[in-house]
């Protein structure tokens, strides 16, 4: 009798484990199928600090409300070289970003209220939950494809200007 109840309990645990595993796989599949397209909401110019020479002009998508700030570039499978996302916050303070559900490597550029770059987190890795803090208070954060800040020679002190549609 004991061994038959043990076997029944074991079978029940296996069935429950399989069901839980199937549910996790369904949830992963659902988030893997989310498609989010880029929506041009403005233009941003990256400029050298000393000369104000334009380094690069980007089309930007804007994150300026709770939902868009929390979501950012999550679920995107690509971002064009001339595109970025500009996060606009109502105040200047230390910022922390992370790469939860973000499928592409990014450079995260922190910018103060005077539009000067104060910090850059380079090559943030997809899906990584590690906190990526600014080194100084920031009002804006620009996300671009990983590696482009080095390719374009962007440095602390460089500036941005942007126009929203």
Secondary structure, DSSP 8 states (H G I E B T S, - for coil): -HHHHHHHHHHHHHHHHHHHHHHHHHHHHHHHT--------EEEEEE-TTT--EEEEEEEEEE-SHHHHHHTTTT-S---TTEEEEEEEEEEE--EE--TT--S-EEEEEE-TTSBEEEEEEEE-TT----EE-SS-EEEEEEEETTHHHHTT--TT-EEEEEE-
